[in-house]
Amino acid sequence: MKTVDLIASGYEWECPECEYLNDEIEVTEKVTCPGCGNEYETNPPEHAIK
């Protein structure tokens, strides 16, 4: 069987203050919620694998 490369296209996180669902294109040490303006430090990303 032939193979293909999978490319991650982004990361999602939910703001704990306003519950806004955010999309990021890369992993950074801090993120800012556009919904409420709060800034948060990030944990290492989790990858969903089936």
N, CA, C and O atoms as a CHARMM CRD file, in Angstrom:
* protein
*
  200
    1    1 MET  N      0.83900  -1.17300   0.00000 PROA 1      0.00000
    2    1 MET  CA     0.00000   0.00000   0.00000 PROA 1      0.00000
    3    1 MET  C      0.88900   1.24300   0.00000 PROA 1      0.00000
    4    1 MET  O      1.90500   1.28100   0.69400 PROA 1      0.00000
    5    2 LYS  N      0.50700   2.25500  -0.77600 PROA 2      0.00000
    6    2 LYS  CA     1.24400   3.51300  -0.81000 PROA 2      0.00000
    7    2 LYS  C      0.98000   4.30000   0.46700 PROA 2      0.00000
    8    2 LYS  O     -0.01800   4.08300   1.15400 PROA 2      0.00000
    9    3 THR  N      1.87900   5.20400   0.76500 PROA 3      0.00000
   10    3 THR  CA     1.73700   6.04000   1.95900 PROA 3      0.00000
   11    3 THR  C      1.57300   7.50500   1.58200 PROA 3      0.00000
   12    3 THR  O      1.92600   7.91600   0.47600 PROA 3      0.00000
   13    4 VAL  N      1.03700   8.28500   2.50800 PROA 4      0.00000
   14    4 VAL  CA     0.89900   9.73200   2.34100 PROA 4      0.00000
   15    4 VAL  C      1.40400  10.41200   3.60900 PROA 4      0.00000
   16    4 VAL  O      1.41100   9.80600   4.68100 PROA 4      0.00000
   17    5 ASP  N      1.81900  11.65400   3.48900 PROA 5      0.00000
   18    5 ASP  CA     2.25400  12.43900   4.64000 PROA 5      0.00000
   19    5 ASP  C      1.05500  13.18200   5.22200 PROA 5      0.00000
   20    5 ASP  O      0.27400  13.78200   4.48300 PROA 5      0.00000
   21    6 LEU  N      0.91000  13.14200   6.54600 PROA 6      0.00000
   22    6 LEU  CA    -0.11900  13.91200   7.23200 PROA 6      0.00000
   23    6 LEU  C      0.51800  15.18100   7.78500 PROA 6      0.00000
   24    6 LEU  O      1.58000  15.13200   8.40500 PROA 6      0.00000
   25    7 ILE  N     -0.13700  16.31200   7.55900 PROA 7      0.00000
   26    7 ILE  CA     0.38700  17.59700   8.00500 PROA 7      0.00000
   27    7 ILE  C     -0.60200  18.21100   8.99100 PROA 7      0.00000
   28    7 ILE  O     -1.76600  18.43100   8.65600 PROA 7      0.00000
   29    8 ALA  N     -0.13800  18.48300  10.19800 PROA 8      0.00000
   30    8 ALA  CA    -0.99200  19.13700  11.20000 PROA 8      0.00000
   31    8 ALA  C     -1.29500  20.55800  10.73700 PROA 8      0.00000
   32    8 ALA  O     -0.39100  21.29100  10.33600 PROA 8      0.00000
   33    9 SER  N     -2.54800  20.93900  10.79400 PROA 9      0.00000
   34    9 SER  CA    -2.92900  22.25100  10.26800 PROA 9      0.00000
   35    9 SER  C     -3.31400  23.25700  11.34700 PROA 9      0.00000
   36    9 SER  O     -3.74100  24.36400  11.02200 PROA 9      0.00000
   37   10 GLY  N     -3.17700  22.90500  12.60800 PROA 10     0.00000
   38   10 GLY  CA    -3.48100  23.87400  13.64600 PROA 10     0.00000
   39   10 GLY  C     -3.80300  23.23600  14.97900 PROA 10     0.00000
   40   10 GLY  O     -3.82600  22.01300  15.11700 PROA 10     0.00000
   41   11 TYR  N     -4.04900  24.08400  15.94900 PROA 11     0.00000
   42   11 TYR  CA    -4.33100  23.66300  17.31500 PROA 11     0.00000
   43   11 TYR  C     -5.53200  24.44700  17.82600 PROA 11     0.00000
   44   11 TYR  O     -5.70300  25.62000  17.49200 PROA 11     0.00000
   45   12 GLU  N     -6.36100  23.79800  18.63400 PROA 12     0.00000
   46   12 GLU  CA    -7.51800  24.45500  19.22900 PROA 12     0.00000
   47   12 GLU  C     -7.37300  24.48200  20.74500 PROA 12     0.00000
   48   12 GLU  O     -6.81100  23.56300  21.34200 PROA 12     0.00000
   49   13 TRP  N     -7.87700  25.53000  21.35400 PROA 13     0.00000
   50   13 TRP  CA    -7.95600  25.58500  22.80800 PROA 13     0.00000
   51   13 TRP  C     -9.15900  26.43900  23.19600 PROA 13     0.00000
   52   13 TRP  O     -9.52600  27.38300  22.49600 PROA 13     0.00000
   53   14 GLU  N     -9.76300  26.08500  24.32900 PROA 14     0.00000
   54   14 GLU  CA   -10.92300  26.81500  24.82600 PROA 14     0.00000
   55   14 GLU  C    -10.50000  27.70100  25.98500 PROA 14     0.00000
   56   14 GLU  O     -9.84000  27.24800  26.92000 PROA 14     0.00000
   57   15 CYS  N    -10.88100  28.95600  25.91500 PROA 15     0.00000
   58   15 CYS  CA   -10.54700  29.90500  26.97300 PROA 15     0.00000
   59   15 CYS  C    -11.27900  29.51800  28.25500 PROA 15     0.00000
   60   15 CYS  O    -12.50000  29.36700  28.23900 PROA 15     0.00000
   61   16 PRO  N    -10.55400  29.35300  29.37000 PROA 16     0.00000
   62   16 PRO  CA   -11.21100  28.99000  30.62500 PROA 16     0.00000
   63   16 PRO  C    -12.05900  30.12100  31.21500 PROA 16     0.00000
   64   16 PRO  O    -12.90400  29.87700  32.07600 PROA 16     0.00000
   65   17 GLU  N    -11.84000  31.33700  30.76000 PROA 17     0.00000
   66   17 GLU  CA   -12.59800  32.47800  31.28700 PROA 17     0.00000
   67   17 GLU  C    -13.91200  32.69500  30.53000 PROA 17     0.00000
   68   17 GLU  O    -14.97400  32.77100  31.14800 PROA 17     0.00000
   69   18 CYS  N    -13.84900  32.79600  29.19500 PROA 18     0.00000
   70   18 CYS  CA   -15.05000  33.12700  28.41200 PROA 18     0.00000
   71   18 CYS  C    -15.53400  31.97600  27.53000 PROA 18     0.00000
   72   18 CYS  O    -16.55400  32.10500  26.85200 PROA 18     0.00000
   73   19 GLU  N    -14.81200  30.85500  27.53200 PROA 19     0.00000
   74   19 GLU  CA   -15.15100  29.65000  26.77200 PROA 19     0.00000
   75   19 GLU  C    -15.10300  29.84000  25.25300 PROA 19     0.00000
   76   19 GLU  O    -15.69500  29.05700  24.51100 PROA 19     0.00000
   77   20 TYR  N    -14.40200  30.87400  24.79300 PROA 20     0.00000
   78   20 TYR  CA   -14.22000  31.10400  23.36200 PROA 20     0.00000
   79   20 TYR  C    -13.31900  30.00300  22.80300 PROA 20     0.00000
   80   20 TYR  O    -12.28300  29.69200  23.39000 PROA 20     0.00000
   81   21 LEU  N    -13.70900  29.41300  21.67200 PROA 21     0.00000
   82   21 LEU  CA   -12.89900  28.37500  21.04400 PROA 21     0.00000
   83   21 LEU  C    -11.90100  29.03700  20.10200 PROA 21     0.00000
   84   21 LEU  O    -12.28900  29.66200  19.11500 PROA 21     0.00000
   85   22 ASN  N    -10.62000  28.89700  20.40900 PROA 22     0.00000
   86   22 ASN  CA    -9.54700  29.55600  19.66900 PROA 22     0.00000
   87   22 ASN  C     -8.82700  28.58100  18.74900 PROA 22     0.00000
   88   22 ASN  O     -8.72400  27.39200  19.05200 PROA 22     0.00000
   89   23 ASP  N     -8.33100  29.08500  17.62900 PROA 23     0.00000
   90   23 ASP  CA    -7.51900  28.31600  16.68700 PROA 23     0.00000
   91   23 ASP  C     -6.14500  28.95500  16.59300 PROA 23     0.00000
   92   23 ASP  O     -6.03400  30.17300  16.45100 PROA 23     0.00000
   93   24 GLU  N     -5.10600  28.14900  16.67200 PROA 24     0.00000
   94   24 GLU  CA    -3.72400  28.61800  16.52200 PROA 24     0.00000
   95   24 GLU  C     -3.07700  27.83900  15.38400 PROA 24     0.00000
   96   24 GLU  O     -3.40000  26.67000  15.17300 PROA 24     0.00000
   97   25 ILE  N     -2.16500  28.47600  14.64500 PROA 25     0.00000
   98   25 ILE  CA    -1.48500  27.77800  13.55400 PROA 25     0.00000
   99   25 ILE  C     -0.14800  27.19600  13.98500 PROA 25     0.00000
  100   25 ILE  O      0.44900  26.40000  13.26100 PROA 25     0.00000
  101   26 GLU  N      0.32500  27.59500  15.17100 PROA 26     0.00000
  102   26 GLU  CA     1.58200  27.06200  15.68300 PROA 26     0.00000
  103   26 GLU  C      1.54000  27.02100  17.20400 PROA 26     0.00000
  104   26 GLU  O      0.71100  27.68300  17.82800 PROA 26     0.00000
  105   27 VAL  N      2.43500  26.24200  17.79200 PROA 27     0.00000
  106   27 VAL  CA     2.53700  26.15400  19.24600 PROA 27     0.00000
  107   27 VAL  C      3.42900  27.28600  19.73500 PROA 27     0.00000
  108   27 VAL  O      4.55200  27.44800  19.25800 PROA 27     0.00000
  109   28 THR  N      2.93200  28.06900  20.68600 PROA 28     0.00000
  110   28 THR  CA     3.70300  29.15300  21.29000 PROA 28     0.00000
  111   28 THR  C      3.68400  28.97800  22.81000 PROA 28     0.00000
  112   28 THR  O      2.87500  28.21400  23.33600 PROA 28     0.00000
  113   29 GLU  N      4.56700  29.67900  23.51000 PROA 29     0.00000
  114   29 GLU  CA     4.62500  29.56500  24.97000 PROA 29     0.00000
  115   29 GLU  C      3.43100  30.22900  25.64100 PROA 29     0.00000
  116   29 GLU  O      3.01700  29.80400  26.72000 PROA 29     0.00000
  117   30 LYS  N      2.86800  31.27200  25.01500 PROA 30     0.00000
  118   30 LYS  CA     1.70800  31.97600  25.55600 PROA 30     0.00000
  119   30 LYS  C      0.70700  32.22600  24.43500 PROA 30     0.00000
  120   30 LYS  O      1.07800  32.35300  23.26800 PROA 30     0.00000
  121   31 VAL  N     -0.56600  32.29300  24.80700 PROA 31     0.00000
  122   31 VAL  CA    -1.62800  32.62200  23.85700 PROA 31     0.00000
  123   31 VAL  C     -2.51900  33.69100  24.47800 PROA 31     0.00000
  124   31 VAL  O     -2.62900  33.78900  25.70000 PROA 31     0.00000
  125   32 THR  N     -3.15200  34.48800  23.62500 PROA 32     0.00000
  126   32 THR  CA    -4.08300  35.51700  24.07200 PROA 32     0.00000
  127   32 THR  C     -5.44200  35.24700  23.44500 PROA 32     0.00000
  128   32 THR  O     -5.54400  35.05000  22.23400 PROA 32     0.00000
  129   33 CYS  N     -6.47500  35.23800  24.26100 PROA 33     0.00000
  130   33 CYS  CA    -7.83000  34.99700  23.77800 PROA 33     0.00000
  131   33 CYS  C     -8.38000  36.27400  23.13800 PROA 33     0.00000
  132   33 CYS  O     -8.42000  37.31600  23.79300 PROA 33     0.00000
  133   34 PRO  N     -8.80500  36.21400  21.86900 PROA 34     0.00000
  134   34 PRO  CA    -9.39500  37.40000  21.25100 PROA 34     0.00000
  135   34 PRO  C    -10.78500  37.71600  21.80000 PROA 34     0.00000
  136   34 PRO  O    -11.28200  38.82900  21.62700 PROA 34     0.00000
  137   35 GLY  N    -11.41200  36.74400  22.46000 PROA 35     0.00000
  138   35 GLY  CA   -12.74200  36.96000  23.02100 PROA 35     0.00000
  139   35 GLY  C    -12.74100  37.85600  24.24800 PROA 35     0.00000
  140   35 GLY  O    -13.60800  38.71800  24.38900 PROA 35     0.00000
  141   36 CYS  N    -11.75500  37.65500  25.15400 PROA 36     0.00000
  142   36 CYS  CA   -11.73100  38.42900  26.40100 PROA 36     0.00000
  143   36 CYS  C    -10.39600  39.13100  26.65600 PROA 36     0.00000
  144   36 CYS  O    -10.29800  39.97200  27.54900 PROA 36     0.00000
  145   37 GLY  N     -9.36500  38.78900  25.87200 PROA 37     0.00000
  146   37 GLY  CA    -8.07100  39.44500  26.02600 PROA 37     0.00000
  147   37 GLY  C     -7.15000  38.83200  27.06300 PROA 37     0.00000
  148   37 GLY  O     -6.02700  39.30500  27.23600 PROA 37     0.00000
  149   38 ASN  N     -7.59500  37.78500  27.76200 PROA 38     0.00000
  150   38 ASN  CA    -6.73900  37.14900  28.76300 PROA 38     0.00000
  151   38 ASN  C     -5.60200  36.38300  28.09900 PROA 38     0.00000
  152   38 ASN  O     -5.75300  35.83300  27.00800 PROA 38     0.00000
  153   39 GLU  N     -4.45700  36.36100  28.78500 PROA 39     0.00000
  154   39 GLU  CA    -3.27200  35.66300  28.27900 PROA 39     0.00000
  155   39 GLU  C     -3.01400  34.43000  29.14000 PROA 39     0.00000
  156   39 GLU  O     -3.17700  34.46500  30.36000 PROA 39     0.00000
  157   40 TYR  N     -2.60800  33.33900  28.48700 PROA 40     0.00000
  158   40 TYR  CA    -2.36200  32.08100  29.18800 PROA 40     0.00000
  159   40 TYR  C     -1.06400  31.46000  28.71200 PROA 40     0.00000
  160   40 TYR  O     -0.68400  31.61400  27.55100 PROA 40     0.00000
  161   41 GLU  N     -0.37800  30.75400  29.61200 PROA 41     0.00000
  162   41 GLU  CA     0.75300  29.91800  29.22800 PROA 41     0.00000
  163   41 GLU  C      0.18200  28.62100  28.67000 PROA 41     0.00000
  164   41 GLU  O     -0.90800  28.20200  29.05900 PROA 41     0.00000
  165   42 THR  N      0.90900  27.98900  27.76600 PROA 42     0.00000
  166   42 THR  CA     0.40500  26.76700  27.14300 PROA 42     0.00000
  167   42 THR  C      1.11000  25.52500  27.68100 PROA 42     0.00000
  168   42 THR  O      2.27500  25.57200  28.07700 PROA 42     0.00000
  169   43 ASN  N      0.38200  24.42500  27.68400 PROA 43     0.00000
  170   43 ASN  CA     0.93200  23.10700  27.98800 PROA 43     0.00000
  171   43 ASN  C      1.42100  22.49400  26.68300 PROA 43     0.00000
  172   43 ASN  O      1.06400  22.98500  25.61200 PROA 43     0.00000
  173   44 PRO  N      2.22900  21.43600  26.73700 PROA 44     0.00000
  174   44 PRO  CA     2.62600  20.75400  25.49900 PROA 44     0.00000
  175   44 PRO  C      1.38400  20.27900  24.74000 PROA 44     0.00000
  176   44 PRO  O      0.40600  19.86600  25.36300 PROA 44     0.00000
  177   45 PRO  N      1.40900  20.33300  23.40600 PROA 45     0.00000
  178   45 PRO  CA     0.23000  19.93600  22.62900 PROA 45     0.00000
  179   45 PRO  C     -0.06600  18.44700  22.75600 PROA 45     0.00000
  180   45 PRO  O      0.83700  17.62900  22.93600 PROA 45     0.00000
  181   46 GLU  N     -1.35300  18.11400  22.65900 PROA 46     0.00000
  182   46 GLU  CA    -1.79500  16.72600  22.64600 PROA 46     0.00000
  183   46 GLU  C     -2.22700  16.39200  21.22500 PROA 46     0.00000
  184   46 GLU  O     -2.92100  17.18100  20.58200 PROA 46     0.00000
  185   47 HSD  N     -1.82300  15.23400  20.73800 PROA 47     0.00000
  186   47 HSD  CA    -2.19100  14.81600  19.39100 PROA 47     0.00000
  187   47 HSD  C     -3.17000  13.65600  19.46900 PROA 47     0.00000
  188   47 HSD  O     -2.91600  12.66200  20.14900 PROA 47     0.00000
  189   48 ALA  N     -4.28200  13.79000  18.77300 PROA 48     0.00000
  190   48 ALA  CA    -5.29200  12.73200  18.73200 PROA 48     0.00000
  191   48 ALA  C     -4.88400  11.71300  17.67500 PROA 48     0.00000
  192   48 ALA  O     -4.74300  12.05000  16.49900 PROA 48     0.00000
  193   49 ILE  N     -4.69900  10.48000  18.09300 PROA 49     0.00000
  194   49 ILE  CA    -4.31200   9.40900  17.16900 PROA 49     0.00000
  195   49 ILE  C     -5.28800   8.26500  17.35400 PROA 49     0.00000
  196   49 ILE  O     -5.53300   7.81600  18.47400 PROA 49     0.00000
  197   50 LYS  N     -5.84000   7.79900  16.25200 PROA 50     0.00000
  198   50 LYS  CA    -6.77600   6.66500  16.32100 PROA 50     0.00000
  199   50 LYS  C     -6.08900   5.39400  15.92300 PROA 50     0.00000
  200   50 LYS  O     -6.71000   4.33100  15.91700 PROA 50     0.00000
